[in-house]
Structure formats: C-alpha cells, structure tokens
Amino acid sequence: SCIENRRPQPKTKEVNGAQQRKMPSWTPPGFVFPIVWLLLIGPLRAVTSAMVIHASGQYTTPALLSLMLHLSIGDVWNTINNVERRYG
C-alpha cells in the first residue's frame, strides 16, 4: 500500500493521546473490533462483492467501483485518525 496504515505502537506516546481521547459511554472495548471485523464485516463485504460479480458477470460495475472508493476513503481516514493522530 502506498499509504502507511500501521496501528500505533503501544510503547509510544501516541497511545497516551488515544487514551486521553473522550469516547462515548456506549463505545465497546477495543478487543471487540477485531472479532466483529473477522466474523462479520469482512465476510459480508466478500459475499456481497461476489454476489454483485456473479449477477453482473463483470468486475467493474458501478456498485463495486463505489465500494472500492468507499474502502479507499476509509483507509485514508484510518491513517489520518489512527496513525497520524490528526483529530478534528
């Protein structure tokens, strides 16, 4: 990937900034994210993409191109928010 998208290292001061960030009371604990991602979100994206490809017979449909754009924007946001720590 051309964008640095690694998570912050636990031994740097980046984590201190994240711990000081105010989160809503309903925010689930951090360990929930990878579980939900692996068991729900990732497979749903794969299945829906496969369904669109199967129904259209093409890899370059507006639906899939929109999904790729959406995922690209999400990756950029993750980099800005989680790696570079630029909030606001």
FIVODO-759710 format. One record per atom (N, C-alpha, C): residue in one letter; x, y, z. Coordinates in steps of 0.02 Angstrom, whole numbers, plus 50000, padded with zeros to 5 digits. Layout:
N
bagu: A, px: X, py: Y, pz: Z
...
//
This chain:
88
bagu: S, px: 50042, py: 49941, pz: 50000
bagu: S, px: 50000, py: 50000, pz: 50000
bagu: S, px: 50044, py: 50062, pz: 50000
bagu: C, px: 50023, py: 50112, pz: 49965
bagu: C, px: 50062, py: 50174, pz: 49961
bagu: C, px: 50051, py: 50218, pz: 50022
bagu: I, px: 50003, py: 50202, pz: 50063
bagu: I, px: 49988, py: 50240, pz: 50124
bagu: I, px: 50009, py: 50200, pz: 50184
bagu: E, px: 50046, py: 50231, pz: 50230
bagu: E, px: 50066, py: 50198, pz: 50292
bagu: E, px: 50004, py: 50190, pz: 50335
bagu: N, px: 49985, py: 50128, pz: 50349
bagu: N, px: 49922, py: 50116, pz: 50384
bagu: N, px: 49931, py: 50069, pz: 50443
bagu: R, px: 49988, py: 50075, pz: 50477
bagu: R, px: 50001, py: 50033, pz: 50536
bagu: R, px: 49968, py: 50062, pz: 50597
bagu: R, px: 49951, py: 50019, pz: 50644
bagu: R, px: 49925, py: 50042, pz: 50708
bagu: R, px: 49982, py: 50069, pz: 50750
bagu: P, px: 49969, py: 50117, pz: 50795
bagu: P, px: 50021, py: 50144, pz: 50838
bagu: P, px: 50052, py: 50091, pz: 50883
bagu: Q, px: 50115, py: 50098, pz: 50897
bagu: Q, px: 50149, py: 50052, pz: 50942
bagu: Q, px: 50129, py: 50066, pz: 51014
bagu: P, px: 50117, py: 50015, pz: 51055
bagu: P, px: 50095, py: 50026, pz: 51124
bagu: P, px: 50145, py: 50064, pz: 51167
bagu: K, px: 50209, py: 50063, pz: 51149
bagu: K, px: 50260, py: 50095, pz: 51192
bagu: K, px: 50275, py: 50166, pz: 51172
bagu: T, px: 50237, py: 50196, pz: 51128
bagu: T, px: 50249, py: 50265, pz: 51108
bagu: T, px: 50198, py: 50311, pz: 51141
bagu: K, px: 50210, py: 50375, pz: 51137
bagu: K, px: 50163, py: 50422, pz: 51168
bagu: K, px: 50100, py: 50430, pz: 51128
bagu: E, px: 50097, py: 50400, pz: 51068
bagu: E, px: 50035, py: 50404, pz: 51028
bagu: E, px: 49977, py: 50373, pz: 51066
bagu: V, px: 49990, py: 50319, pz: 51102
bagu: V, px: 49937, py: 50285, pz: 51139
bagu: V, px: 49911, py: 50329, pz: 51195
bagu: N, px: 49956, py: 50367, pz: 51227
bagu: N, px: 49933, py: 50413, pz: 51280
bagu: N, px: 49882, py: 50462, pz: 51253
bagu: G, px: 49893, py: 50487, pz: 51193
bagu: G, px: 49845, py: 50533, pz: 51163
bagu: G, px: 49778, py: 50499, pz: 51150
bagu: A, px: 49781, py: 50436, pz: 51130
bagu: A, px: 49720, py: 50399, pz: 51116
bagu: A, px: 49682, py: 50384, pz: 51181
bagu: Q, px: 49719, py: 50370, pz: 51235
bagu: Q, px: 49686, py: 50355, pz: 51298
bagu: Q, px: 49654, py: 50418, pz: 51327
bagu: Q, px: 49680, py: 50476, pz: 51313
bagu: Q, px: 49652, py: 50538, pz: 51339
bagu: Q, px: 49592, py: 50561, pz: 51298
bagu: R, px: 49582, py: 50531, pz: 51240
bagu: R, px: 49527, py: 50550, pz: 51197
bagu: R, px: 49461, py: 50531, pz: 51230
bagu: K, px: 49412, py: 50576, pz: 51229
bagu: K, px: 49347, py: 50563, pz: 51260
bagu: K, px: 49306, py: 50520, pz: 51213
bagu: M, px: 49284, py: 50463, pz: 51239
bagu: M, px: 49244, py: 50417, pz: 51200
bagu: M, px: 49174, py: 50414, pz: 51231
bagu: P, px: 49122, py: 50401, pz: 51189
bagu: P, px: 49055, py: 50394, pz: 51217
bagu: P, px: 49050, py: 50335, pz: 51265
bagu: S, px: 49003, py: 50338, pz: 51311
bagu: S, px: 48996, py: 50285, pz: 51360
bagu: S, px: 48976, py: 50219, pz: 51328
bagu: W, px: 48945, py: 50221, pz: 51269
bagu: W, px: 48922, py: 50160, pz: 51236
bagu: W, px: 48975, py: 50129, pz: 51191
bagu: T, px: 49035, py: 50157, pz: 51189
bagu: T, px: 49088, py: 50129, pz: 51147
bagu: T, px: 49110, py: 50061, pz: 51175
bagu: P, px: 49110, py: 50009, pz: 51132
bagu: P, px: 49131, py: 49943, pz: 51157
bagu: P, px: 49206, py: 49941, pz: 51171
bagu: P, px: 49229, py: 49894, pz: 51210
bagu: P, px: 49301, py: 49888, pz: 51223
bagu: P, px: 49339, py: 49873, pz: 51159
bagu: G, px: 49403, py: 49891, pz: 51157
bagu: G, px: 49443, py: 49885, pz: 51097
bagu: G, px: 49449, py: 49814, pz: 51070
bagu: F, px: 49447, py: 49763, pz: 51112
bagu: F, px: 49456, py: 49695, pz: 51088
bagu: F, px: 49397, py: 49670, pz: 51046
bagu: V, px: 49340, py: 49706, pz: 51048
bagu: V, px: 49281, py: 49686, pz: 51011
bagu: V, px: 49290, py: 49697, pz: 50936
bagu: F, px: 49327, py: 49750, pz: 50918
bagu: F, px: 49334, py: 49768, pz: 50847
bagu: F, px: 49362, py: 49712, pz: 50804
bagu: P, px: 49419, py: 49681, pz: 50821
bagu: P, px: 49444, py: 49629, pz: 50776
bagu: P, px: 49399, py: 49568, pz: 50772
bagu: I, px: 49363, py: 49553, pz: 50826
bagu: I, px: 49317, py: 49496, pz: 50825
bagu: I, px: 49260, py: 49510, pz: 50777
bagu: V, px: 49230, py: 49568, pz: 50783
bagu: V, px: 49174, py: 49587, pz: 50739
bagu: V, px: 49199, py: 49591, pz: 50667
bagu: W, px: 49258, py: 49619, pz: 50657
bagu: W, px: 49285, py: 49627, pz: 50589
bagu: W, px: 49295, py: 49559, pz: 50556
bagu: L, px: 49326, py: 49512, pz: 50592
bagu: L, px: 49341, py: 49447, pz: 50563
bagu: L, px: 49278, py: 49405, pz: 50552
bagu: L, px: 49231, py: 49409, pz: 50597
bagu: L, px: 49173, py: 49365, pz: 50594
bagu: L, px: 49113, py: 49394, pz: 50557
bagu: L, px: 49111, py: 49460, pz: 50549
bagu: L, px: 49051, py: 49491, pz: 50521
bagu: L, px: 49065, py: 49536, pz: 50461
bagu: I, px: 49104, py: 49588, pz: 50471
bagu: I, px: 49112, py: 49639, pz: 50419
bagu: I, px: 49150, py: 49614, pz: 50359
bagu: G, px: 49209, py: 49584, pz: 50369
bagu: G, px: 49248, py: 49558, pz: 50313
bagu: G, px: 49210, py: 49508, pz: 50271
bagu: P, px: 49182, py: 49455, pz: 50302
bagu: P, px: 49144, py: 49407, pz: 50261
bagu: P, px: 49084, py: 49437, pz: 50226
bagu: L, px: 49049, py: 49484, pz: 50257
bagu: L, px: 48992, py: 49516, pz: 50224
bagu: L, px: 49014, py: 49555, pz: 50162
bagu: R, px: 49070, py: 49590, pz: 50166
bagu: R, px: 49096, py: 49626, pz: 50108
bagu: R, px: 49114, py: 49578, pz: 50052
bagu: A, px: 49146, py: 49523, pz: 50070
bagu: A, px: 49167, py: 49474, pz: 50020
bagu: A, px: 49106, py: 49441, pz: 49986
bagu: V, px: 49057, py: 49422, pz: 50025
bagu: V, px: 48997, py: 49389, pz: 49998
bagu: V, px: 48958, py: 49437, pz: 49953
bagu: T, px: 48948, py: 49498, pz: 49975
bagu: T, px: 48909, py: 49546, pz: 49935
bagu: T, px: 48947, py: 49563, pz: 49870
bagu: S, px: 49012, py: 49569, pz: 49873
bagu: S, px: 49051, py: 49582, pz: 49812
bagu: S, px: 49045, py: 49523, pz: 49764
bagu: A, px: 49050, py: 49462, pz: 49790
bagu: A, px: 49043, py: 49403, pz: 49748
bagu: A, px: 48973, py: 49399, pz: 49717
bagu: M, px: 48922, py: 49418, pz: 49755
bagu: M, px: 48854, py: 49418, pz: 49728
bagu: M, px: 48845, py: 49467, pz: 49671
bagu: V, px: 48875, py: 49527, pz: 49678
bagu: V, px: 48870, py: 49577, pz: 49625
bagu: V, px: 48907, py: 49553, pz: 49563
bagu: I, px: 48967, py: 49524, pz: 49573
bagu: I, px: 49005, py: 49499, pz: 49516
bagu: I, px: 48967, py: 49442, pz: 49481
bagu: H, px: 48938, py: 49398, pz: 49520
bagu: H, px: 48901, py: 49341, pz: 49492
bagu: H, px: 48839, py: 49365, pz: 49454
bagu: A, px: 48804, py: 49414, pz: 49481
bagu: A, px: 48742, py: 49438, pz: 49449
bagu: A, px: 48756, py: 49478, pz: 49386
bagu: S, px: 48811, py: 49516, pz: 49386
bagu: S, px: 48825, py: 49559, pz: 49328
bagu: S, px: 48873, py: 49527, pz: 49278
bagu: G, px: 48914, py: 49480, pz: 49302
bagu: G, px: 48963, py: 49449, pz: 49258
bagu: G, px: 49023, py: 49495, pz: 49244
bagu: Q, px: 49028, py: 49550, pz: 49281
bagu: Q, px: 49082, py: 49598, pz: 49271
bagu: Q, px: 49113, py: 49617, pz: 49337
bagu: Y, px: 49176, py: 49636, pz: 49333
bagu: Y, px: 49212, py: 49659, pz: 49393
bagu: Y, px: 49209, py: 49735, pz: 49400
bagu: T, px: 49191, py: 49770, pz: 49348
bagu: T, px: 49191, py: 49843, pz: 49351
bagu: T, px: 49120, py: 49869, pz: 49344
bagu: T, px: 49079, py: 49856, pz: 49394
bagu: T, px: 49012, py: 49884, pz: 49395
bagu: T, px: 49012, py: 49946, pz: 49439
bagu: P, px: 48963, py: 49990, pz: 49431
bagu: P, px: 48961, py: 50049, pz: 49474
bagu: P, px: 48957, py: 50031, pz: 49548
bagu: A, px: 48923, py: 49977, pz: 49564
bagu: A, px: 48917, py: 49956, pz: 49635
bagu: A, px: 48986, py: 49938, pz: 49664
bagu: L, px: 49025, py: 49898, pz: 49627
bagu: L, px: 49091, py: 49879, pz: 49653
bagu: L, px: 49140, py: 49937, pz: 49652
bagu: L, px: 49136, py: 49980, pz: 49601
bagu: L, px: 49179, py: 50038, pz: 49600
bagu: L, px: 49163, py: 50085, pz: 49658
bagu: S, px: 49099, py: 50091, pz: 49675
bagu: S, px: 49079, py: 50131, pz: 49733
bagu: S, px: 49106, py: 50101, pz: 49797
bagu: L, px: 49103, py: 50035, pz: 49804
bagu: L, px: 49129, py: 50002, pz: 49863
bagu: L, px: 49205, py: 50013, pz: 49868
bagu: M, px: 49241, py: 50007, pz: 49813
bagu: M, px: 49313, py: 50019, pz: 49814
bagu: M, px: 49329, py: 50090, pz: 49834
bagu: L, px: 49291, py: 50139, pz: 49809
bagu: L, px: 49301, py: 50208, pz: 49828
bagu: L, px: 49288, py: 50217, pz: 49903
bagu: H, px: 49234, py: 50187, pz: 49927
bagu: H, px: 49217, py: 50191, pz: 49998
bagu: H, px: 49272, py: 50163, pz: 50042
bagu: L, px: 49299, py: 50104, pz: 50023
bagu: L, px: 49353, py: 50073, pz: 50062
bagu: L, px: 49416, py: 50115, pz: 50059
bagu: S, px: 49430, py: 50145, pz: 50002
bagu: S, px: 49490, py: 50187, pz: 49996
bagu: S, px: 49485, py: 50249, pz: 50041
bagu: I, px: 49427, py: 50280, pz: 50042
bagu: I, px: 49417, py: 50338, pz: 50085
bagu: I, px: 49423, py: 50317, pz: 50158
bagu: G, px: 49397, py: 50259, pz: 50175
bagu: G, px: 49403, py: 50233, pz: 50244
bagu: G, px: 49475, py: 50221, pz: 50263
bagu: D, px: 49516, py: 50194, pz: 50217
bagu: D, px: 49587, py: 50183, pz: 50232
bagu: D, px: 49623, py: 50249, pz: 50244
bagu: V, px: 49607, py: 50299, pz: 50204
bagu: V, px: 49639, py: 50364, pz: 50214
bagu: V, px: 49618, py: 50393, pz: 50282
bagu: W, px: 49554, py: 50387, pz: 50299
bagu: W, px: 49531, py: 50412, pz: 50364
bagu: W, px: 49565, py: 50376, pz: 50421
bagu: N, px: 49572, py: 50309, pz: 50416
bagu: N, px: 49606, py: 50271, pz: 50468
bagu: N, px: 49678, py: 50294, pz: 50476
bagu: T, px: 49712, py: 50308, pz: 50422
bagu: T, px: 49781, py: 50332, pz: 50425
bagu: T, px: 49784, py: 50399, pz: 50460
bagu: I, px: 49741, py: 50445, pz: 50441
bagu: I, px: 49741, py: 50512, pz: 50471
bagu: I, px: 49723, py: 50508, pz: 50545
bagu: N, px: 49674, py: 50468, pz: 50563
bagu: N, px: 49649, py: 50466, pz: 50631
bagu: N, px: 49692, py: 50423, pz: 50677
bagu: N, px: 49713, py: 50364, pz: 50654
bagu: N, px: 49746, py: 50316, pz: 50698
bagu: N, px: 49822, py: 50318, pz: 50694
bagu: V, px: 49851, py: 50336, pz: 50637
bagu: V, px: 49923, py: 50336, pz: 50630
bagu: V, px: 49951, py: 50406, pz: 50641
bagu: E, px: 49923, py: 50455, pz: 50606
bagu: E, px: 49949, py: 50523, pz: 50611
bagu: E, px: 49920, py: 50561, pz: 50670
bagu: R, px: 49866, py: 50535, pz: 50699
bagu: R, px: 49834, py: 50565, pz: 50758
bagu: R, px: 49812, py: 50637, pz: 50746
bagu: R, px: 49787, py: 50651, pz: 50685
bagu: R, px: 49761, py: 50718, pz: 50671
bagu: R, px: 49686, py: 50717, pz: 50684
bagu: Y, px: 49665, py: 50741, pz: 50741
bagu: Y, px: 49595, py: 50742, pz: 50760
bagu: Y, px: 49564, py: 50809, pz: 50742
bagu: G, px: 49499, py: 50808, pz: 50730
bagu: G, px: 49465, py: 50871, pz: 50718
bagu: G, px: 49442, py: 50881, pz: 50648
//
